[in-house]
Amino acid sequence: MSEHIEEYLKSEYSAGWVTDVESLTIPPGLNEDVVRLISAKKEEPEWMLEWRLKAFRSWLEMTEPQWAHVKYPKPDFQALSYYSSPKSMEDRPKSLDEVDPELLRTYEKLGIPVHEQEVLAGVAVDMVFDSVSVGTTFRAKLKEAGVIFCSISEAVHEYPELVKKYLGSVVPQKDNFYAALNSAVFSDGSFVYIPKGVRCPMELSTYFRINEAKTGQFERTLVIADEGSHVSYLEGCTAPMRDENQLHAAVVELVALDDAEIKYSTVQNWYPGDSEGKGGIFNFVTKRGLAHNRAKISWTQVETGSAVTWKYPSCILKGDDSIGEFYSVALTSNYQQADTGTKMIHLGKNTRSTIIAKGISAMKSENSYRGLVRMNPGAEGARNYTQCDSLLIGDQCGAHTFPYIESKNPTAVIEHEATTSKVSDDQLFLCQQRGIDAEKAVSMIVNGFCKEVFKELPMEFAVEAGKLLEVSLEGAVG
Amino acid sequence: MLKIDNLTAQVEDLTILNGLSLEVKPGEVHAIMGPNGAGKSTLGNVLAGRDGYTVTGGTVEFDGKNLFDLEAEERARAGIFLAFQYPVEIPGVSNMEFLKASVDAIRTARGEEPMSSMDFIKLARAKCKEVDLPQDFLKRGVNEGFSGGEKKRNELLQMMLLEPRLCILDETDSGLDIDALQVVAKGVNDLRSPDRGIIVVTHYQRLLDFIIPDYVHVLAKGRIVKSGDKSLALELEKHGYSWIDEEVA
């Protein structure tokens, strides 16, 4: 069977083309002057520059984490460019109509609704191209509801009080090596603020695209849900096929104040490298949410891309009765490596968390789940349920599970279940004997395995995620 | 319809089928009996095109075509249906989704339009009733947590929906209590028709009390050593398989 599946897995990455736009890319290298240059390009206030410099100085003293179950050549941080922007964006277009159509076409080609009158118009989109946000749809409509949805660069100018108060409040500058790097050089990303008691009237989403060669993308996203508010947010990402590795080191911070709810979904499809393991994105990301009293933070991720993934969307359940959820599908093929999972830190009383992680490994890939559940002394009556399932396709891939469980409160209850299974010859044969071709059979079996996670995705994207898995497995059985 | 001539087949380096010949015409029901290790299940698997079996000699024609030119799914689409002895589970894939994909694949191969979801649900529910399965089985994962009897009835349900040209039942009676056996037998009898062939592979003659075969063949050491009508099964029941060894000797 494995040879059949190998055929099937040799699919083309469909988002691998390059947009031909003239870009202004700063020369490679990283030092304080580069940090100052980025800040100056964005015409940032002094406090923002100081914040960056503080992060940069910390970063200089930090070393890269080595504990993840991944192997890769260490990025040369002096060989990367830390800022690249399409030239046309230098004039700061005031509205979508003024944005270079070539840039918008990039997103259209990826299936992103860039015009507000389009059918899939229930979704507002912020488009981030290399280091800049090129446009955000539905801003006016959202504003009527009091919702702020803009690029983080704009937020620094327009809403400095909110940014000052919350930036780095969940992921401090010194949190880890890549978070410190991001804090120093972050270029763009999205900013969301939902006022008290408001239910955000539409899905918000950000679409990240790396286009330029030899650049890194360091986006920063900050979502603040004020008391009793509700928001559902989705991010997607792709990049061209290139032979060299590219670095993507993002930070996402979520703040859910009392009784607020944030649902954060990711469909990650960065270029995974070719079938020889050449090229692809290094995806080293820090995502964390802070939940106050009775707040709820839910992470859903579908990860099919990147050469190396290192990512643990986490929840700090600080408030009493707060809820954290993590639903994940991570698919690795060819030579991809993923070390992903979550951290649920229970601080408040009666806090609850659920972790459902599905790892699918094919070809020669390595797929690890790494998760921490910590019950602090104050976490009276807290509960966690963890289920992690691995599915192996073929016989040359690896699946690993690294659960860390720490309980300092005797009333806390922690459950952990784990399974490993294979797409078996018997299952494939059953499908084929019923007239279903092997390719369809594998995607059906894999989709079935992921069902519990897909049902957590916003409707429009559940279909997309299913298709994405199908494409990622395409050509695998013949 | 099906013409097997001097078929030999191996699993790894072991010869399992060793010069087997059999002809099945439309409308006929053939029972194949034999002791453990005679090659009964191998026959079904070779005909259905399962990986891991190597055909080393002989020919099989199905509706005039060389069966070995077809991939497993193409054989299914041409109308060969194998009811499994041990149906495998596919967690998370609902029976409904699986059945629809299967029926659509086979209809497409016949040049028909895929069925609308509404029509399909109606049809599937009606067939569920016939095989005495509650309708919520359609929502459950394929064979997921089914009892032995439920799995076999699920196989029967698939057979009814796909309306194959040739049904091969591989020890469908194993592990069934008498009530379930009768449900399965009734289903198979309902499928008997002048343009459909049926091969019933079984260990025991019990099933043949309910599905009366036109022919009974005894398989031993990879070939058919004796053929007859229904009475042959009764003889076997009386004397055991060692009787055949003596007869053949």
Interface residues (C-beta under 8 A of the other chain):
Chain A: M1 S421 S424 D425 D426 Q427 F429 L430 C431 Q432 Q433 R434 G435 I436 D437 A438 K440 M444 I445 N447 G448 F449 C450 K451 E452
Chain B: A48 G49 R50 D51 G52 E71 A72 E73 A76 R77 F81 L82 F84 P87 V88 E89 I90 P91 G92 V93 S94 E97 F98 A101 S102 A105 I106 A109 G141 V142 Q158 L162
